[in-house]
Amino acid sequence: MSGEQRQEDFTLPTWRQPDGEPLSCVEKIKVLNENLEEIRDMAQDALEDGILMGCDEAQLREVFQALVASLENPYGKKD
């Protein structure tokens, strides 16, 4: 399915600290990558379910983007 192709196109980021420096802790990077892959798999499943149920793909993507934009930082912004 197209999801498998898109998986190949997705590249894990270089995780950065607020000052722009890359994270160096291997365990932190591992957790962040695992979390991102889990979120991607769930989002892919939800996209496929929505399309199979007849929902507009563009609307699904807009809703996913709005969901991410609505996430709140419980620790506040660090200056």
C-alpha positions as CSV (number, residue, x, y, z in Angstrom):
1,M,0.0,0.0,0.0
2,S,1.1,3.6,-0.4
3,G,1.8,3.9,3.3
4,E,4.7,1.5,2.9
5,Q,6.2,3.7,0.2
6,R,5.7,6.8,2.4
7,Q,7.4,5.1,5.3
8,E,10.5,4.8,3.2
9,D,10.3,8.5,2.4
10,F,10.2,9.5,6.0
11,T,13.5,10.4,7.6
12,L,14.0,10.6,11.4
13,P,15.2,14.1,12.4
14,T,18.4,15.1,14.2
15,W,16.9,15.9,17.6
16,R,18.0,19.3,18.8
17,Q,18.1,21.1,22.1
18,P,16.5,24.6,22.4
19,D,19.9,26.2,21.7
20,G,20.1,24.3,18.4
21,E,22.8,21.8,19.5
22,P,22.0,18.2,18.7
23,L,21.0,15.9,21.5
24,S,23.9,13.6,22.4
25,C,22.2,11.1,24.8
26,V,21.7,7.9,22.8
27,E,18.8,6.8,25.1
28,K,16.9,10.1,24.7
29,I,17.3,9.9,21.0
30,K,16.1,6.3,21.0
31,V,13.0,7.2,23.0
32,L,12.2,10.2,20.7
33,N,12.6,8.1,17.6
34,E,10.4,5.3,19.0
35,N,7.7,7.8,20.0
36,L,7.8,9.4,16.6
37,E,7.5,6.0,14.8
38,E,4.6,5.0,17.0
39,I,2.8,8.3,16.3
40,R,3.4,7.8,12.6
41,D,2.0,4.3,12.6
42,M,-1.1,5.3,14.5
43,A,-1.6,8.3,12.2
44,Q,-1.1,6.1,9.1
45,D,-3.8,3.7,10.4
46,A,-6.2,6.5,11.1
47,L,-5.6,8.0,7.7
48,E,-6.3,4.6,6.0
49,D,-9.4,4.0,8.1
50,G,-10.8,7.4,7.3
51,I,-10.2,7.0,3.6
52,L,-11.8,3.5,3.6
53,M,-14.8,5.0,5.4
54,G,-15.2,7.6,2.7
55,C,-13.7,10.6,4.4
56,D,-11.9,13.2,2.3
57,E,-8.1,12.7,2.5
58,A,-7.4,16.4,2.5
59,Q,-9.7,17.0,5.4
60,L,-8.1,14.2,7.4
61,R,-4.7,15.7,6.9
62,E,-6.0,19.1,7.9
63,V,-7.5,17.6,11.1
64,F,-4.2,15.9,11.9
65,Q,-2.3,19.1,11.5
66,A,-4.8,21.0,13.7
67,L,-4.4,18.3,16.3
68,V,-0.6,18.7,16.4
69,A,-1.0,22.5,16.5
70,S,-3.3,22.1,19.5
71,L,-0.7,20.2,21.6
72,E,0.4,22.2,24.7
73,N,3.8,22.3,26.4
74,P,3.0,21.5,30.0
75,Y,6.4,22.9,31.1
76,G,6.0,26.3,29.5
77,K,8.3,28.0,27.1
78,K,11.9,28.2,28.0
79,D,13.6,31.4,26.9
